[in-house]
Amino acid sequence: MITRLTFFEVLVVLAYTVLTCVEVVSTVIPAKGAVSKGIVVYFVYFMLGSPP
């Protein structure tokens, strides 16, 4: 039974969710795919670059 999520676990789940959403959006709207992935890459870089 999970009583508490660590910061890293939350980060992984969040990143996975965002990437999944981006893949769906990229499939539906191909033109916006590159922009969305760029935002995700920046977001992940910002989260990993910032101290928890």
Secondary structure, 3 states (H helix, E strand, C coil): CCCCCCHHHHHHHHHHHHHHHHHHHHHHCHHHHHHHHHHHHHHHHHHHHCCC
